[in-house]
């Protein structure tokens, strides 16, 4: 079992923590509840923070005649856009981006929604514009920290999105510890342990990261760490693709070609073919390889984070995704 450092996650307060919705309710969420044992949550409700009461009149986003998105009360039309933007900027200015590993926001919310908030033509009885946007608070996060890790509670019900989010926040929290050590030795260890994880996400960025670690230009440790962090996030922000997973699995398989029997080899190749043809999830061929890592006591591969990028008890297969 791997050691994990707790990620620091900014969380919309109405998810499992505060009765802060406009109707005075709190949203129950089993995933957030389970995640709370493994991360440090920073709880925030932007609407409460700007002084709105609970319960309160609902808010909505409208698009005015100048094609601007404004945050208003749905019944009265009172505009609180400037107040919300001012708070959002102030909040982000007062937290350290280097200490935050990700954000989980409330889906569909006019303040916290992530690419799924409705836009209306006006307040009152007005039609919805056939287009979606992000809530005002979330949009400020995206503008200020464009490379940050952010998801909504709605999207996190999808297996693949959830696993990639968990992988990214736990990898980032581990890298924060590397930055604190300010040691090339620690960076080399991190890079080595994440080689096949990064290969699955982006072989191109993996090569770039390898060159950064090599440090042929003799740059300072701080410059190296900052540059590595940038390309690490660049790699992990990419969507996982089946062909890249296959490439990575074939590299791992190469370690055992001379040690396993012909029947084992054929069986693995059949399973890999099933994965290529979407008959089994990624976890099946990966688990076979991991069993060989244990069986043949491969010390190098036993340290690879690809086999356990986040705590095992956060794995859920209750939705229709079941894995890429």
Residue frames relative to the residue before (quaternion, step in Angstrom):
aa qw qx qy qz dx dy dz
X 1.0000 0.0000 0.0000 0.0000 0.00 0.00 0.00
X 0.4243 -0.7182 0.5021 0.2280 3.55 -0.93 0.98
X 0.4311 -0.6377 0.5606 0.3053 3.52 -1.30 0.34
X 0.1052 -0.8020 0.5867 0.0382 3.58 -0.92 0.88
X 0.2937 -0.7156 0.6070 0.1824 3.52 -1.17 0.73
X 0.5139 -0.6716 0.4377 0.3053 3.58 -0.95 0.86
X 0.3465 -0.7223 0.5545 0.2254 3.61 -0.74 0.99
X 0.3519 -0.6891 0.5890 0.2334 3.56 -1.26 0.51
X 0.0207 -0.8332 0.5488 -0.0646 3.57 -0.46 1.24
X 0.3018 -0.7127 0.6052 0.1863 3.58 -0.90 0.98
X 0.0735 -0.8316 0.5495 -0.0325 3.57 -0.69 1.14
X 0.4888 -0.6203 0.5256 0.3164 3.56 -1.05 0.80
X 0.5012 -0.7346 0.3764 0.2598 3.56 -0.58 1.23
X 0.6349 0.5618 -0.3446 0.4032 3.61 1.05 -0.66
X 0.6040 0.5424 -0.3573 0.4619 3.60 1.28 -0.18
X 0.8698 -0.1383 0.0392 0.4721 3.57 -0.36 1.32
X 0.7412 0.4306 -0.2380 0.4566 3.64 1.17 0.04
X 0.8390 0.1080 -0.0118 0.5332 3.61 0.71 -1.04
X 0.3787 -0.6628 0.5907 0.2614 3.57 -1.16 0.65
X 0.2748 0.8238 -0.4375 0.2334 3.53 0.66 1.17
X 0.4309 0.6825 -0.4862 0.3349 3.60 1.20 0.15
X 0.6882 -0.4910 0.3303 0.4198 3.57 -1.24 0.40
X 0.7168 0.4178 -0.2434 0.5024 3.60 1.16 -0.64
X 0.5829 -0.6230 0.3508 0.3861 3.59 1.28 0.23
X 0.5682 0.6188 -0.3755 0.3916 3.57 1.26 0.11
X 0.3000 -0.6875 0.6241 0.2186 3.51 -1.42 0.25
X 0.3890 -0.7204 0.5278 0.2261 3.58 -1.09 0.73
X 0.2947 -0.7419 0.5757 0.1770 3.58 -0.75 1.05
X 0.0548 0.7993 -0.5919 0.0881 3.56 -0.89 0.95
X 0.3651 -0.7754 0.4765 0.1959 3.58 -0.36 1.25
X 0.6382 0.5274 -0.3395 0.4463 3.58 1.01 -0.74
X 0.6487 0.5055 -0.3145 0.4741 3.59 0.94 -0.88
X 0.6240 0.5469 -0.3289 0.4509 3.56 1.02 -0.84
X 0.6919 0.4612 -0.2756 0.4823 3.58 0.88 -0.93
X 0.6454 0.5390 -0.3163 0.4392 3.57 1.00 -0.83
X 0.5841 0.6283 -0.3649 0.3618 3.59 1.09 -0.69
X 0.6267 0.5350 -0.3371 0.4555 3.62 1.19 -0.42
X 0.7573 0.4031 -0.1848 0.4795 3.58 1.21 -0.44
X 0.7591 0.2954 -0.1789 0.5518 3.60 1.24 -0.23
X 0.4025 -0.6403 0.5794 0.3037 3.53 -1.37 0.13
X 0.2000 -0.7988 0.5582 0.1018 3.58 -0.51 1.16
X 0.1663 -0.7140 0.6707 0.1121 3.54 -1.16 0.78
X 0.2043 -0.8378 0.5010 0.0734 3.55 -0.16 1.34
X 0.0925 0.8012 -0.5829 0.0985 3.56 -0.85 0.99
X 0.0355 -0.7417 0.6683 0.0448 3.56 -1.07 0.79
X 0.3454 -0.7812 0.4775 0.2058 3.62 -0.21 1.20
X 0.6456 0.5339 -0.3324 0.4331 3.60 1.01 -0.73
X 0.6496 0.4822 -0.3075 0.5010 3.57 1.05 -0.76
X 0.6532 0.5531 -0.3127 0.4118 3.58 0.97 -0.87
X 0.7069 0.4140 -0.2821 0.4993 3.61 1.09 -0.50
X 0.6729 -0.5667 0.2682 0.3927 3.55 1.28 0.42
X 0.4456 0.6872 -0.4765 0.3197 3.62 1.17 0.20
X 0.4517 -0.7009 0.4804 0.2718 3.60 -1.00 0.76
X 0.2285 -0.7261 0.6208 0.1874 3.54 -1.36 0.14
X 0.4886 -0.2948 -0.8030 0.1719 1.58 -1.38 2.10
X 0.1528 -0.7864 0.5959 0.0561 3.55 -1.30 0.31
X 0.6490 -0.4755 0.4124 0.4273 3.53 -1.35 0.12
X 0.5143 -0.6582 0.4521 0.3128 3.58 -0.93 0.86
X 0.3396 -0.7142 0.5770 0.2040 3.53 -1.26 0.58
X 0.0226 -0.7816 0.6203 0.0623 3.54 -1.29 0.27
X 0.4170 -0.6587 0.5603 0.2798 3.52 -1.30 0.35
X 0.0530 -0.7829 0.6192 0.0307 3.57 -0.93 0.89
X 0.3011 -0.7078 0.6000 0.2197 3.55 -1.28 0.35
X 0.2723 -0.8091 0.5044 0.1294 3.55 -0.47 1.24
X 0.7511 -0.4094 0.2803 0.4355 3.57 -1.34 -0.04
X 0.6650 0.4717 -0.2972 0.4970 3.60 1.24 -0.43
X 0.4921 -0.6858 0.3966 0.3609 3.57 1.36 0.26
X 0.4535 0.6563 -0.4641 0.3848 3.57 1.15 0.68
X 0.3698 -0.6896 0.5713 0.2476 3.55 -1.14 0.64
X 0.0468 -0.8064 0.5891 -0.0232 3.56 -0.76 1.09
X 0.3428 -0.7173 0.5725 0.2002 3.56 -1.15 0.72
X 0.0763 0.8182 -0.5580 0.1156 3.56 -0.53 1.21
X 0.5469 -0.5481 0.4943 0.3952 3.55 -1.32 0.22
X 0.5303 -0.6969 0.3859 0.2903 3.55 -0.80 1.04
X 0.7283 0.4188 -0.2502 0.4812 3.60 1.05 -0.68
X 0.7897 0.3478 -0.1712 0.4754 3.58 0.73 -1.06
X 0.3977 -0.7347 0.4646 0.2935 3.57 1.13 -0.54
X 0.3590 0.7363 -0.5009 0.2795 3.59 1.25 0.13
X 0.3157 -0.7837 0.5173 0.1364 3.57 -0.76 1.12
X 0.0198 -0.8079 0.5888 -0.0142 3.60 -0.72 1.09
X 0.2302 0.8194 -0.4960 0.1719 3.57 1.24 0.46
X 0.7027 0.4817 -0.2845 0.4396 3.58 0.72 -1.09
X 0.6351 0.5308 -0.3261 0.4567 3.56 1.03 -0.81
X 0.6813 0.4836 -0.2912 0.4661 3.60 0.94 -0.88
X 0.6468 0.5062 -0.3246 0.4690 3.60 0.95 -0.81
X 0.6425 0.5304 -0.3200 0.4512 3.58 0.96 -0.87
X 0.6629 0.4865 -0.3085 0.4783 3.59 0.93 -0.88
X 0.6532 0.5397 -0.3226 0.4219 3.59 0.87 -0.96
X 0.6645 0.4918 -0.2982 0.4772 3.57 0.92 -0.92
X 0.6553 0.5172 -0.3100 0.4549 3.57 0.95 -0.90
X 0.6458 0.5247 -0.3156 0.4560 3.59 0.94 -0.88
X 0.7014 0.4637 -0.2716 0.4684 3.58 0.85 -0.97
X 0.6270 0.5326 -0.3354 0.4590 3.58 1.12 -0.60
X 0.7365 0.4317 -0.2222 0.4709 3.56 1.16 -0.62
X 0.6416 0.4006 -0.3603 0.5459 3.56 1.24 0.35
X 0.4444 -0.6860 0.5048 0.2777 3.56 -1.12 0.62
X 0.4335 -0.7029 0.5014 0.2581 3.56 -0.64 1.11
X 0.6319 0.5543 -0.3273 0.4315 3.58 1.07 -0.75
X 0.7130 0.4450 -0.2520 0.4797 3.58 1.18 -0.51
X 0.6485 0.5020 -0.3137 0.4785 3.60 1.27 -0.18
X 0.2296 -0.8048 0.5379 0.1011 3.58 -0.77 1.07
X 0.8153 -0.1468 0.0816 0.5541 3.59 1.19 -0.21
X 0.3063 -0.7195 0.5955 0.1841 3.53 -1.41 0.19
X 0.0725 -0.7374 0.6668 0.0797 3.55 -1.17 0.70
X 0.0600 -0.8283 0.5564 -0.0266 3.57 -0.56 1.19
X 0.5753 -0.6117 0.4319 0.3291 3.54 -1.27 0.46
X 0.4309 -0.7204 0.4859 0.2431 3.55 -0.68 1.12
X 0.8410 0.2387 -0.2046 0.4402 3.54 -1.31 0.67
X 0.5082 0.6665 -0.4221 0.3454 3.61 1.21 -0.20
X 0.4853 -0.6634 0.4756 0.3134 3.64 -1.01 0.72
X 0.7003 0.4002 -0.2800 0.5206 3.60 1.23 -0.24
X 0.8277 0.2638 -0.0963 0.4858 3.60 0.86 -0.94
X 0.4311 0.7249 -0.4610 0.2761 3.64 1.17 -0.15
X 0.2498 -0.7665 0.5783 0.1251 3.55 -1.14 0.69
X 0.8279 -0.2066 0.0590 0.5180 3.56 -0.15 1.39
X 0.7124 0.4260 -0.2775 0.4838 3.61 1.14 0.45
X 0.4430 0.6927 -0.4540 0.3433 3.59 1.23 0.41
X 0.4632 -0.6851 0.4922 0.2716 3.57 -0.99 0.86
X 0.1889 -0.7379 0.6353 0.1274 3.53 -1.28 0.56
X 0.1872 -0.7848 0.5846 0.0850 3.57 -0.89 1.00
X 0.5608 -0.6028 0.4475 0.3491 3.55 -1.27 0.35
X 0.7877 -0.0769 0.0717 0.6070 3.57 1.19 -0.54
X 0.5855 -0.5241 0.4325 0.4420 3.59 -1.24 -0.10
X 0.6955 0.4548 -0.3356 0.4437 3.57 -1.28 0.12
X 0.7482 -0.3370 0.2800 0.4982 3.55 -1.15 -0.63
X 0.2609 0.7633 -0.5351 0.2511 3.53 0.15 1.32
X 0.5330 -0.6485 0.4347 0.3261 3.60 -1.05 0.67
X 0.4883 -0.6328 0.5175 0.3054 3.53 -1.30 0.46
X 0.4041 -0.6744 0.5588 0.2639 3.57 -1.04 0.76
X 0.4328 -0.7267 0.4646 0.2619 3.64 -0.77 0.95
X 0.5489 0.5496 -0.4044 0.4828 3.52 0.64 1.20
X 0.2363 -0.7712 0.5724 0.1476 3.60 -1.08 0.62
X 0.1132 -0.7795 0.6140 0.0506 3.55 -1.23 0.54
X 0.5058 -0.5951 0.4967 0.3786 3.57 -1.28 -0.26
X 0.5908 -0.5712 0.4361 0.3667 3.54 -1.19 0.56
X 0.6775 -0.5486 0.3151 0.3751 3.55 -1.17 0.63
X 0.6508 0.5016 -0.3101 0.4782 3.61 0.98 -0.83
X 0.6792 0.4880 -0.2836 0.4691 3.57 0.89 -0.96
X 0.6335 0.5317 -0.3352 0.4513 3.58 0.98 -0.78
X 0.6289 0.5249 -0.3314 0.4682 3.59 1.05 -0.72
X 0.6120 0.5336 -0.3392 0.4751 3.59 1.05 -0.77
X 0.6858 0.5019 -0.2843 0.4438 3.57 0.84 -1.02
X 0.6733 0.4891 -0.2948 0.4697 3.59 1.05 -0.75
X 0.7160 0.4534 -0.2507 0.4678 3.56 0.97 -0.90
X 0.7867 0.1497 -0.0576 0.5961 3.59 1.07 -0.83
X 0.0928 -0.8659 0.4883 0.0558 3.61 0.51 1.14
X 0.7262 0.4071 -0.2509 0.4940 3.61 1.15 -0.45
X 0.4154 0.7306 -0.4593 0.2876 3.59 1.22 0.29
X 0.4801 -0.6351 0.5228 0.3046 3.56 -1.33 0.33
X 0.1367 0.8066 -0.5570 0.1429 3.57 -0.49 1.16
X 0.0766 0.7738 -0.6255 0.0636 3.55 -1.03 0.87
X 0.3717 -0.6945 0.5640 0.2478 3.54 -1.31 0.32
X 0.6449 -0.5237 0.3815 0.4052 3.56 -1.23 0.43
X 0.6334 0.5474 -0.3352 0.4322 3.58 1.05 -0.69
X 0.6889 0.4718 -0.2788 0.4746 3.57 0.86 -0.93
X 0.6498 0.5440 -0.3217 0.4224 3.60 1.07 -0.66
X 0.5196 0.5976 -0.4394 0.4240 3.60 1.23 0.13
X 0.6017 0.5428 -0.3534 0.4674 3.59 1.28 -0.23
X 0.5486 -0.6628 0.4042 0.3104 3.59 -0.78 1.07
X 0.7197 0.4617 -0.2726 0.4412 3.59 0.67 -1.08
X 0.6545 0.5046 -0.3131 0.4680 3.58 0.93 -0.89
X 0.6562 0.5224 -0.3061 0.4504 3.57 0.97 -0.91
X 0.6777 0.4896 -0.2971 0.4614 3.60 0.89 -0.92
X 0.6619 0.4899 -0.3153 0.4717 3.60 0.96 -0.76
X 0.6203 0.5281 -0.3423 0.4682 3.59 1.05 -0.71
X 0.6709 0.4936 -0.2972 0.4668 3.59 0.87 -0.94
X 0.6293 0.5363 -0.3318 0.4542 3.57 0.95 -0.84
X 0.7015 0.4843 -0.2791 0.4421 3.55 0.84 -0.96
X 0.6987 0.4676 -0.3076 0.4456 3.62 0.82 -0.88
X 0.6822 0.4693 -0.3048 0.4706 3.61 0.99 -0.71
X 0.6071 0.5208 -0.3551 0.4839 3.60 1.13 -0.54
X 0.6625 0.5043 -0.3026 0.4639 3.57 0.98 -0.82
X 0.6508 0.5074 -0.3303 0.4582 3.58 0.98 -0.76
X 0.6130 0.5258 -0.3351 0.4853 3.59 1.12 -0.68
X 0.6767 0.4935 -0.3053 0.4532 3.58 0.92 -0.86
X 0.5596 0.5863 -0.3946 0.4329 3.62 1.12 -0.54
X 0.6518 0.5081 -0.3117 0.4689 3.57 1.02 -0.79
X 0.6117 0.5366 -0.3432 0.4691 3.58 1.10 -0.68
X 0.6551 0.5098 -0.3131 0.4615 3.58 0.97 -0.85
X 0.6336 0.5285 -0.3313 0.4577 3.57 1.06 -0.70
X 0.6604 0.5108 -0.3090 0.4555 3.60 1.05 -0.72
X 0.1377 -0.8323 0.5205 0.1323 3.59 1.19 -0.64
X 0.4897 0.6524 -0.4119 0.4061 3.53 0.94 1.00
X 0.4576 -0.6735 0.5058 0.2850 3.59 -0.89 0.92
X 0.6065 0.5651 -0.3500 0.4362 3.57 1.07 -0.70
X 0.6642 0.4915 -0.2925 0.4813 3.57 0.99 -0.88
X 0.6426 0.5185 -0.3231 0.4624 3.60 1.01 -0.78
X 0.6390 0.5203 -0.3236 0.4651 3.59 0.95 -0.85
X 0.6387 0.5199 -0.3173 0.4702 3.59 0.99 -0.84
X 0.6448 0.5168 -0.3145 0.4672 3.59 0.93 -0.91
X 0.6756 0.5009 -0.2949 0.4536 3.58 0.84 -0.98
X 0.6488 0.5250 -0.3101 0.4553 3.56 0.98 -0.85
X 0.6977 0.4849 -0.2740 0.4505 3.58 0.87 -0.96
X 0.7456 0.3897 -0.2101 0.4981 3.59 1.14 -0.59
X 0.2980 0.8008 -0.4850 0.1863 3.58 1.27 0.15
X 0.7705 0.3755 -0.2185 0.4664 3.60 0.65 -1.04
X 0.5499 0.5634 -0.3931 0.4751 3.57 1.21 -0.37
X 0.6957 0.4607 -0.2657 0.4829 3.58 0.89 -0.96
X 0.5976 0.5566 -0.3612 0.4501 3.58 1.10 -0.61
X 0.6431 0.5184 -0.3227 0.4621 3.58 1.04 -0.75
X 0.7052 0.4577 -0.2657 0.4719 3.58 0.99 -0.79
X 0.7999 -0.1747 0.1670 0.5494 3.58 0.81 -0.96
X 0.2816 -0.7733 0.5450 0.1602 3.63 -0.21 1.21
X 0.6212 0.5523 -0.3431 0.4375 3.59 1.06 -0.74
X 0.6951 0.4523 -0.2746 0.4867 3.59 0.87 -0.96
X 0.5703 0.5793 -0.3791 0.4421 3.59 1.13 -0.57
X 0.6523 0.5025 -0.3094 0.4757 3.60 0.97 -0.84
X 0.6380 0.5247 -0.3200 0.4639 3.58 0.99 -0.84
X 0.6623 0.5053 -0.2938 0.4687 3.57 0.96 -0.90
X 0.6194 0.5450 -0.3334 0.4563 3.56 1.08 -0.73
X 0.6521 0.5034 -0.3064 0.4769 3.58 1.03 -0.80
X 0.6194 0.5351 -0.3430 0.4608 3.58 1.05 -0.74
X 0.6631 0.5028 -0.2959 0.4689 3.59 0.94 -0.91
X 0.6254 0.5514 -0.3373 0.4370 3.60 1.01 -0.77
X 0.1037 -0.8681 0.4802 0.0715 3.57 1.23 -0.65
X 0.0783 0.8333 -0.5398 0.0901 3.57 0.80 1.03
X 0.6787 0.4952 -0.2883 0.4595 3.60 1.18 -0.54
X 0.3936 -0.7610 0.4428 0.2644 3.59 1.34 0.10
X 0.2036 0.7923 -0.5433 0.1885 3.57 0.87 0.97
X 0.6309 -0.5397 0.3924 0.3960 3.58 -1.25 0.39
X 0.6405 -0.5472 0.3766 0.3854 3.57 -1.19 0.54
X 0.6493 0.5204 -0.3270 0.4480 3.61 0.98 -0.77
X 0.6467 0.5070 -0.3149 0.4749 3.58 1.00 -0.80
X 0.6400 0.5260 -0.3157 0.4627 3.57 1.00 -0.85
X 0.6838 0.4969 -0.2883 0.4499 3.58 0.85 -0.98
X 0.6608 0.5020 -0.3100 0.4639 3.61 0.95 -0.83
X 0.6618 0.4951 -0.3022 0.4750 3.56 0.99 -0.84
X 0.6362 0.5206 -0.3248 0.4677 3.58 1.01 -0.82
X 0.6495 0.5290 -0.3226 0.4408 3.59 0.92 -0.89
X 0.6265 0.5443 -0.3338 0.4471 3.58 1.00 -0.81
X 0.7361 0.4145 -0.2380 0.4792 3.60 0.79 -1.00
X 0.5562 0.5744 -0.3914 0.4556 3.59 1.20 -0.42
X 0.6874 0.4620 -0.2778 0.4867 3.58 0.89 -0.94
X 0.6013 0.5596 -0.3474 0.4523 3.56 1.09 -0.70
X 0.6674 0.4950 -0.2921 0.4735 3.57 0.98 -0.89
X 0.7338 0.4493 -0.2450 0.4469 3.59 0.78 -1.05
X 0.6038 0.5567 -0.3648 0.4387 3.59 1.21 -0.28
X 0.5529 0.6151 -0.3912 0.4036 3.59 1.25 -0.27
X 0.4976 -0.6425 0.4946 0.3083 3.54 -1.12 0.69
X 0.4699 -0.6663 0.4958 0.2990 3.58 -0.94 0.87
X 0.1443 -0.7875 0.5971 0.0499 3.53 -1.02 0.89
X 0.5876 -0.6098 0.4042 0.3456 3.56 -1.03 0.77
X 0.6697 0.5130 -0.3177 0.4328 3.61 0.89 -0.86
X 0.6496 0.4959 -0.3241 0.4765 3.60 1.07 -0.67
X 0.6123 0.5335 -0.3437 0.4715 3.57 1.09 -0.69
X 0.6417 0.5220 -0.3185 0.4629 3.57 0.98 -0.85
X 0.6343 0.5321 -0.3222 0.4589 3.57 0.95 -0.87
X 0.6709 0.4936 -0.2902 0.4712 3.58 0.93 -0.92
X 0.6481 0.5199 -0.3113 0.4612 3.60 0.96 -0.86
X 0.6444 0.5171 -0.3220 0.4623 3.58 1.00 -0.78
X 0.6172 0.5289 -0.3423 0.4714 3.60 1.07 -0.67
X 0.6643 0.4884 -0.2999 0.4799 3.58 0.96 -0.87
X 0.6223 0.5579 -0.3239 0.4433 3.57 1.00 -0.86
X 0.6095 0.5966 -0.3368 0.3990 3.57 1.08 -0.77
X 0.5916 0.5853 -0.3656 0.4169 3.60 1.16 -0.52
X 0.7940 0.3544 -0.1452 0.4720 3.58 1.08 -0.68
X 0.3526 0.7778 -0.4716 0.2197 3.61 1.25 0.04
X 0.7394 0.4090 -0.2213 0.4870 3.58 1.01 -0.81
X 0.6913 0.4984 -0.2772 0.4437 3.59 1.24 -0.23
X 0.7072 0.4354 -0.2681 0.4883 3.59 1.13 -0.48
X 0.5860 -0.5902 0.4277 0.3539 3.56 -1.25 0.42
X 0.6677 -0.4906 0.3752 0.4156 3.54 -1.28 0.28
X 0.6448 0.5263 -0.3189 0.4533 3.58 1.01 -0.82
X 0.6423 0.5163 -0.3163 0.4701 3.57 1.01 -0.84
X 0.6418 0.5329 -0.3126 0.4543 3.53 0.98 -0.91
X 0.6794 0.4897 -0.2888 0.4640 3.56 0.88 -0.95
X 0.6328 0.5336 -0.3305 0.4533 3.55 1.03 -0.83
X 0.6606 0.5022 -0.3202 0.4571 3.58 0.88 -0.90
X 0.6653 0.5060 -0.3131 0.4508 3.59 0.89 -0.88
X 0.6144 0.5285 -0.3437 0.4744 3.59 1.13 -0.63
X 0.6546 0.5008 -0.3045 0.4775 3.58 1.00 -0.88
X 0.6317 0.5247 -0.3302 0.4654 3.57 1.00 -0.82
X 0.6404 0.5115 -0.3176 0.4768 3.58 1.02 -0.78
X 0.6213 0.5277 -0.3350 0.4726 3.59 1.07 -0.73
X 0.6396 0.5142 -0.3245 0.4703 3.57 1.02 -0.79
X 0.6300 0.5364 -0.3270 0.4565 3.59 0.95 -0.89
X 0.7509 0.3826 -0.1922 0.5028 3.56 1.04 -0.84
X 0.5164 -0.7053 0.3692 0.3157 3.57 1.31 0.51
X 0.4166 0.7066 -0.4695 0.3267 3.58 1.08 0.74
X 0.7711 0.1382 -0.0965 0.6140 3.57 1.23 -0.44
X 0.5227 -0.6352 0.4547 0.3414 3.64 -1.15 0.48
X 0.7160 -0.4593 0.3415 0.3996 3.53 -1.36 0.33
X 0.6191 0.5915 -0.3418 0.3873 3.58 1.03 -0.78
X 0.6068 0.5901 -0.3645 0.3884 3.61 1.08 -0.60
X 0.7194 0.3885 -0.2825 0.5018 3.69 0.64 -0.92
X 0.6204 0.5491 -0.3518 0.4356 3.61 1.05 -0.68
X 0.6532 0.5119 -0.3121 0.4624 3.59 1.01 -0.80
X 0.6015 0.5487 -0.3570 0.4578 3.60 1.04 -0.69
X 0.6736 0.4836 -0.2958 0.4743 3.57 0.89 -0.94
X 0.6426 0.5257 -0.3289 0.4501 3.58 0.98 -0.79
X 0.6126 0.5405 -0.3518 0.4570 3.60 1.07 -0.64
X 0.6426 0.4979 -0.3212 0.4857 3.60 1.10 -0.63
X 0.5809 0.5703 -0.3693 0.4483 3.57 1.10 -0.70
X 0.6819 0.4735 -0.2734 0.4859 3.57 0.95 -0.93
X 0.6772 0.5262 -0.2879 0.4262 3.56 0.85 -1.02
X 0.7846 0.3103 -0.1569 0.5133 3.56 0.88 -0.93
X 0.3958 -0.7671 0.4386 0.2501 3.56 1.35 0.27
X 0.1837 0.7895 -0.5540 0.1896 3.54 0.84 1.06
X 0.3172 -0.8069 0.4716 0.1611 3.54 -0.14 1.34
X 0.6474 0.5245 -0.3280 0.4453 3.59 0.95 -0.83
X 0.7242 0.4313 -0.2581 0.4721 3.60 0.77 -0.98
X 0.5799 0.5947 -0.3840 0.4033 3.61 1.10 -0.52
X 0.6764 0.4788 -0.2842 0.4821 3.59 1.22 -0.44
X 0.5005 0.6859 -0.4175 0.3237 3.60 1.24 -0.21
X 0.4273 -0.7365 0.4781 0.2154 3.56 -0.80 1.10
X 0.4872 0.6678 -0.4404 0.3503 3.60 1.18 -0.27
X 0.6729 0.5068 -0.2986 0.4485 3.60 1.09 -0.67
X 0.7938 0.0124 -0.0029 0.6080 3.60 1.20 -0.42
X 0.0263 -0.8568 0.5150 -0.0057 3.61 0.35 1.21
X 0.7742 0.0813 -0.0611 0.6248 3.58 1.29 -0.26
X 0.7080 -0.4703 0.2923 0.4383 3.65 -1.18 0.37
X 0.5438 -0.6788 0.3983 0.2912 3.55 -0.86 1.03
X 0.6751 0.5125 -0.3297 0.4158 3.60 0.96 -0.68
X 0.5746 0.5517 -0.3944 0.4581 3.59 1.29 0.16
X 0.4951 0.6452 -0.4364 0.3849 3.58 1.27 -0.06
X 0.0098 0.7775 -0.6269 0.0488 3.55 -0.88 1.05
X 0.0564 -0.7909 0.6081 0.0389 3.59 -0.95 0.84
X 0.3253 0.7942 -0.4546 0.2384 3.55 1.08 0.77
X 0.6886 0.4457 -0.3004 0.4868 3.60 1.22 -0.21
X 0.7065 -0.5019 0.3140 0.3877 3.55 -1.30 0.07
X 0.4995 0.6881 -0.4189 0.3186 3.61 1.22 -0.19
X 0.0030 0.8679 -0.4931 -0.0597 3.53 0.81 -1.14
X 0.6866 -0.5161 0.2829 0.4268 3.58 1.18 0.29
X 0.5627 -0.6297 0.4355 0.3117 3.50 -1.08 0.89
